[in-house]
Each structure stands twice: as structure tokens, then as C-alpha cells.
């Protein structure tokens, strides 16, 4: 009985496992430049993650994967059957002729992996009979300002989806923030839209955080009702003067169309999709910004450009001691390019050893630039106790509103009373070690024409006398050693004679 149950359970698991199938679908033939769909269909809704296909030789991946799910319920003679599926759709463009095998993907369902088939595609030259077949999309062509995509009978016209780009300023100074806005206009059901600012030469770009869920409002454009919303915004900080261009940016979108050939009830019961998704690429136009150079920079200018800057400083170490590190905290506040500022210089007393500073920005991005604080901590070690003074810390910044430089200061000098420190601290030992190494200063015995010939002679006589004294002392030492050796020898000889006499 147990054996029969095991066989039944094994058969059931095998059937359940075999029921999950991943099917890859693509047209059998396309033309060069054709835009077509590559679909991976899983007959299950319990899919973990998305497939990864990477680059495909001979093809460009325009968009994907777009994910859609469907469910259907069928009742026949009282028997209820439920079906579900998940479809991952990629939009591809064929770039060269030949026969190709598109990649297979592995998809996880309920903790198990399932691999699809590899569909084959024949790519012929553009304009051939392949690309003129009924129901096929036309070769992909993108005009300079707007693109046009099609899928089946659905086409997206230039007025159906477009993007306008604007800036709050067209002429600015270097480092003066510029707010860049991308506004979307559409007459269609826009489901997805993605575009990214590339790395720009001459600008530092920071994206303004906007809600992920977009709420479109209806406006009248040229007598036509159009939905619109601000899709993305960037604050741009120009780093050089001249005419700078923000290039055209491609946005990849997905538009949903109602499938009029499918009854909504049939779609619900039999799992037929009542919506057709069309991938569409639209280009936001480029924009030119004129950047003026800053006026001649005064001494102490640290690159700050903005307005309402202020500066404060306080001694964070309340009881500084010699040979111990003290901290001076400086706080900058304002609106502009705060996180691009070079920290202002602090002039510590010459008796202090300075260390590297540390800075931290606490800001938020606004259309006027970065607004908030820049905290800078300066570190120094006083070598001796006593009363010292740190001069006021100054910040010089440029205000684009009036085109002039301004200087703000911390006010009064900062008094520092350094107490006696630990003589055994590391800094004290290092300084003592350095102080022990002193330069040896010798008066020159001979200094060219400054020393007369009469003074040179006694010097040479002194050298000769020292040499003679050394030789005499050495000779006397040798003579003493020889005499001592003779005395010891005579004593040994006498002792030997006496010993021989006793033996006789």
C-alpha cells in the first residue's frame, strides 16, 4: 500500500512540475530596422523576479521587460478550471541580416527554475517582402525631434506623446544653479515612461526627488485636451563659462490601448488580454544655457555661489590642554552650491599643529540650489599651555542676484585658554624627542681672510703637540707592559727552581 501511495505522489508531483511551461515567442522573419516583440510566457502567476537576457548580437533592445498577467475561469458541466499566465515582453530592433537564435531565459516559479525554448528569427534586408507582410510593424525610423512607434494597427503620432524641456534661467554665472524641468504631454493612456540624464560635460546635475506616482492634469493645447505633468526635474550647476548644451534625452514609454476585437467578458473568462501595449520612444529636445564667467575673484574666495550665506564658529573642546587635540566647529548656512564649496581657511596660532579637517553637508535640493548647512570640524594640537587667540573665520561668496562678492565673518576672535597637559602623552613624547635633536654650532677655526696668519700658527702647533703627546703616551704604555712581563717571568723562574730543589 505504501509503495502504491509513493508512486501516486511521485506521479502527482511530476505532473504538477510538468504543468509549468515557459514559452518564448517571436516572429519567424523580420526586416532590418523592423521593431518587433520577443515574449516569454509562463503559464503561472507565481513568478519570482524577472528574466535577464543581456545584450543580443544583431539586435537592439528598445524596451523591456514589460510585465503583464492574465487569469481566466472556465466552468464546463459544473467543473471549474482556472488558468493564469505571466508574460514578459521585450521590444527589439533588428540591425543586420542573417539567421539568429534569440536567447532562452530561466524563470523561477514556486522556488523551482524553468527554462524556455530559443526562438529562431530570420532577418532580411530592409524593405523586403518580410517587412511588408500584413500585421507587421514598419521599419523603425526616428525623426530628429519626435519618434514614431507602431504595433499592429496602433500608431503614436507626434501630438499623442511629446516632452517639453524648460529652464528657469537661460543666462547664468558659473556655479549658479539652474532648474531644468521635463514636462510630459499625452492624449494616450501612458503606463510607463523612463528617461535618465546622461553624464554631462560642464555641469554637475542633481535630480530633484518627485513622487513616483504621477498625477496628470488636463490642459488645453491648441484647442485640444491634453494630459500633462512634470515628469522630472534637475538642478544644474555649470562648471565652466560659455554656451553649454543640455543634449536631447530619449524617454522609453509604454502606452496601453483597448483591444476592440476582444469582448471584456471573454477576456475575463478566457484570459484574453483586453489591452494592447505599444512601446514608444520619444526624445526630449535639447536646450542651450549661456554661462557667464565670475568677476575677478578676491583673495579668500572659496567657490561659494548663492545667497543668504552666514557663518558661525565655536570651540567644541571646552577645556583644551597642551599636547591634546582640540576641535573648532564652523557652520556655514545658505542657498547655492553648498556641497561644492572649499572650506574656508582657519588661521590657528603658530604654536598649534594643524590636522586635516572633516566636513558634512546637511542640505535639501530646491529649485534655487542646495539649501542647508555645511558643518566643518577643524583639528589642532597646542604645544604649550597659555592664552591664545584664533582670528575670526571669514567666508567670501558671490551673489548672482547683484553680481558682487560678499564677505561674512564669525565676528570676534576666539579666545583659547590652554591648560597644562599630560607630560607623558604621545604628542609630548614626540615633541621632546624632536627637541632632543639639536643642531651643533661650531665656531670656525679657519674662516678665510677673517683669520690672520699669526692666529693660524698656534692652531697648528696645538695639533702637533696633541699628536706628540699621544705618541709618547702610547710608547710609555708599551714599555710598562714589557717590564711587567719581565717581573712576572722572573718570579715564575724562581718558583720553578725552588720546586726542583725540594724534589732532589
Residue pairs with C-beta under 8 A, 6 or more apart in sequence:
17 112
19 43
20 42
20 43
20 44
20 109
20 112
20 114
21 42
21 43
21 114
22 40
22 41
22 42
22 105
22 107
22 114
22 115
22 116
22 117
23 40
23 41
23 42
23 116
23 117
24 38
24 39
24 40
24 41
24 102
24 104
24 105
24 116
24 117
24 118
24 119
25 38
25 39
25 40
25 41
25 119
26 36
26 37
26 38
26 39
26 102
26 119
26 121
27 36
27 121
27 136
28 120
28 121
28 122
29 121
29 122
29 123
29 124
29 130
29 133
30 36
30 94
30 121
30 122
30 123
30 124
30 130
30 131
30 136
31 94
31 123
31 124
31 125
31 126
31 127
31 128
31 130
31 131
31 139
32 94
32 95
32 96
32 97
32 123
32 124
32 125
32 126
32 139
33 93
33 94
33 95
33 126
33 131
33 139
33 140
33 141
34 93
34 94
34 126
34 130
34 131
34 136
34 137
34 138
34 139
34 140
35 62
35 91
35 92
35 93
35 137
35 139
35 140
35 149
35 150
35 151
35 279
36 91
36 92
36 93
36 94
36 136
36 137
37 89
37 90
37 91
37 92
37 151
38 64
38 89
38 90
38 91
38 92
38 102
38 119
39 87
39 88
39 89
39 90
40 51
40 65
40 87
40 88
40 105
40 107
40 116
41 85
41 86
41 87
41 88
42 85
42 86
42 87
42 88
42 107
42 109
42 114
43 83
43 84
43 85
44 84
44 85
44 86
44 109
44 110
45 69
45 71
45 84
45 85
45 86
46 109
46 110
47 86
47 107
47 108
47 109
48 107
48 108
48 109
48 110
48 111
49 107
49 108
50 65
50 67
50 88
51 65
51 88
51 105
51 106
51 107
52 105
53 61
53 90
53 103
53 105
54 103
55 61
56 92
56 100
56 102
56 103
57 100
58 94
58 95
58 96
58 98
58 100
58 123
59 92
59 93
59 94
59 95
59 100
59 102
60 92
60 93
60 95
61 90
61 91
61 92
62 91
62 92
62 93
62 140
62 252
62 279
62 281
63 90
63 91
63 252
63 254
63 279
63 281
64 88
64 89
64 90
64 91
64 279
65 88
65 89
65 90
66 88
66 89
66 90
66 91
66 192
66 254
66 277
66 279
67 86
67 87
67 88
67 89
68 86
68 87
68 89
68 273
68 275
68 277
69 84
69 85
69 86
69 87
70 84
70 85
70 87
70 271
70 272
70 273
71 82
71 83
71 84
71 271
72 82
72 83
72 84
72 268
72 269
72 270
72 271
72 272
73 80
73 81
73 82
73 83
73 268
73 269
74 80
74 81
74 82
74 83
74 269
74 270
75 81
83 271
84 271
85 271
88 105
89 277
91 279
93 140
94 121
94 123
96 123
97 123
97 124
97 125
98 122
98 123
99 120
99 121
99 122
99 123
100 120
100 121
100 122
100 123
101 118
101 119
101 120
101 121
102 118
102 119
102 120
102 121
103 118
104 115
104 116
104 117
104 118
105 115
105 116
106 113
106 114
106 115
106 116
107 113
107 114
107 115
107 116
108 114
122 130
124 130
124 131
126 139
127 139
130 136
131 138
131 139
135 152
137 150
137 151
137 152
138 150
140 149
141 148
142 148
142 281
142 283
145 158
145 283
145 285
146 158
146 162
146 282
146 283
147 250
147 280
147 281
147 282
147 283
148 155
148 156
148 157
148 158
149 155
149 156
149 278
149 279
149 280
149 281
150 156
150 278
151 276
151 277
151 278
151 279
152 276
154 255
154 257
154 276
154 278
156 188
156 255
156 278
156 280
159 187
159 224
160 186
160 187
160 188
160 255
161 184
161 185
161 186
161 187
161 188
161 190
161 253
161 255
161 280
161 282
162 184
162 185
162 186
162 282
163 182
163 183
163 184
163 185
163 231
163 251
163 282
163 283
163 284
163 285
164 182
164 183
164 185
164 284
164 285
165 180
165 181
165 182
165 183
165 246
165 284
165 285
165 286
165 287
166 180
166 181
166 183
166 287
167 178
167 179
167 180
167 181
167 236
167 287
167 289
168 178
168 179
168 181
168 367
169 176
169 178
169 179
169 289
170 288
170 289
170 290
171 289
171 290
171 292
172 178
172 238
172 289
172 290
172 291
172 292
172 400
173 291
173 292
173 293
173 294
173 305
173 398
173 400
173 403
174 238
174 239
174 240
174 241
174 291
174 292
174 293
174 294
174 305
175 237
175 238
175 239
175 294
175 303
175 305
175 336
175 337
175 340
175 398
176 237
176 238
176 305
176 336
176 400
177 235
177 236
177 237
177 306
177 336
177 337
177 367
177 368
177 369
177 370
178 235
178 236
178 237
178 238
178 289
179 208
179 233
179 234
179 235
179 236
179 367
179 368
180 233
180 234
180 235
180 236
180 246
180 287
181 230
181 232
181 233
182 195
182 230
182 231
182 232
182 233
182 249
182 284
183 228
183 229
183 230
183 231
184 190
184 193
184 216
184 228
184 229
184 230
184 231
185 221
185 226
185 227
185 228
186 216
186 226
186 227
186 228
186 255
187 224
187 225
187 226
187 227
188 255
188 256
188 257
189 255
189 256
189 257
190 216
190 227
190 253
190 254
190 255
191 253
191 254
191 255
191 256
191 277
192 252
192 253
192 254
193 231
193 251
193 252
193 253
193 254
194 251
194 252
194 253
195 231
195 232
195 249
195 250
195 251
195 252
195 284
196 249
197 205
197 207
197 232
197 234
197 249
198 247
198 249
200 236
200 246
200 247
202 238
202 239
202 240
202 242
202 244
202 291
203 236
203 237
203 238
203 239
203 244
203 246
204 236
204 237
204 239
204 340
205 234
205 235
205 236
205 237
206 234
206 235
206 237
206 365
206 370
207 232
207 233
207 234
208 232
208 233
208 234
208 235
208 365
208 367
209 365
210 230
210 231
210 232
210 233
214 229
214 231
215 229
216 227
216 228
216 229
217 227
217 228
217 229
218 225
218 226
218 227
218 228
219 225
219 226
219 227
219 228
220 226
231 251
233 367
235 365
235 366
235 367
235 369
235 370
236 246
236 289
237 337
237 340
237 369
238 244
238 289
238 291
240 291
241 291
241 292
241 293
242 290
242 291
243 288
243 289
243 290
243 291
244 288
244 289
244 290
244 291
245 286
245 287
245 288
245 289
246 286
246 287
246 288
246 289
247 286
248 283
248 284
248 285
248 286
249 283
249 284
250 281
250 282
250 283
250 284
251 281
251 282
251 283
251 284
252 279
252 280
252 281
253 279
253 280
253 281
253 282
254 277
254 278
254 279
254 280
255 277
255 278
255 280
256 275
256 276
256 277
256 278
257 275
257 276
257 277
257 278
258 274
258 275
258 276
259 267
259 273
259 274
259 275
259 276
262 272
262 273
262 274
264 274
266 272
267 273
267 274
294 305
294 398
295 398
295 403
295 404
295 405
297 405
298 396
298 405
300 344
300 345
300 394
300 396
300 407
301 396
301 397
301 398
301 405
302 341
302 342
302 343
302 344
302 395
302 396
302 397
303 337
303 340
303 341
303 342
304 332
304 334
304 336
304 337
304 338
304 341
304 395
304 396
304 397
304 398
305 336
305 337
305 397
305 398
305 399
305 400
306 334
306 335
306 336
306 337
306 338
306 368
306 369
306 397
306 399
306 400
307 334
307 335
307 336
307 368
307 399
307 400
307 401
308 333
308 334
308 335
309 332
309 333
309 334
309 336
309 395
309 397
309 406
309 408
310 332
310 333
310 334
310 408
311 330
311 331
311 332
311 333
311 344
311 393
311 394
311 395
311 408
311 409
311 410
312 330
312 331
312 333
312 410
313 328
313 329
313 330
313 331
313 392
313 393
313 410
313 414
314 328
314 329
314 414
315 326
315 327
315 328
315 329
315 414
315 416
316 326
316 327
316 328
316 329
316 377
317 325
317 326
317 327
319 419
320 326
320 382
320 416
320 417
320 418
320 419
321 382
321 385
321 418
321 419
321 420
321 421
321 422
322 382
322 383
322 384
322 385
322 418
322 419
322 420
322 421
322 428
323 381
323 382
323 383
323 421
323 422
323 423
323 425
323 426
323 427
323 428
323 431
324 381
324 382
324 421
324 422
324 425
324 427
325 355
325 379
325 380
325 381
326 379
326 380
326 381
326 382
326 416
327 377
327 378
327 379
328 346
328 377
328 378
328 379
328 380
328 390
328 414
329 375
329 376
329 377
329 378
330 343
330 344
330 346
330 375
330 376
330 377
330 378
330 393
330 410
331 373
331 374
331 375
331 376
332 338
332 341
332 344
332 373
332 374
332 375
332 376
332 395
333 372
333 373
333 374
334 371
334 397
335 366
335 368
335 369
335 370
335 371
336 368
336 369
336 370
336 397
337 369
337 370
338 361
338 363
338 369
338 370
338 371
338 372
338 373
338 374
339 361
339 363
339 370
339 374
341 374
343 357
343 359
343 374
343 376
344 376
344 393
344 394
344 395
345 393
346 378
346 390
346 393
347 390
347 391
348 354
348 378
348 380
348 390
349 382
349 388
349 389
349 390
349 416
351 382
351 383
351 384
351 386
351 388
352 380
352 381
352 382
352 383
352 388
353 380
353 381
353 383
353 427
354 378
354 379
354 380
355 379
355 380
355 381
356 379
357 376
357 377
357 378
357 379
358 376
358 377
358 379
359 374
359 375
359 376
359 377
360 374
360 375
361 370
361 372
361 373
361 374
361 375
362 372
362 373
362 374
362 375
363 370
363 371
363 372
363 373
363 374
364 370
364 371
364 372
365 371
381 427
382 388
382 416
382 418
383 427
383 431
384 418
385 418
385 419
385 420
385 421
386 418
387 415
387 416
387 417
387 418
388 415
388 416
388 417
388 418
389 413
389 414
389 415
389 416
390 413
390 414
390 416
391 413
392 409
392 410
392 411
392 412
392 413
392 414
393 409
393 410
394 407
394 408
394 409
394 410
395 407
395 408
395 409
396 405
396 406
396 407
397 405
397 406
397 407
397 408
398 404
398 405
398 406
399 405
399 406
421 428
422 428
445 451
445 459
446 456
446 459
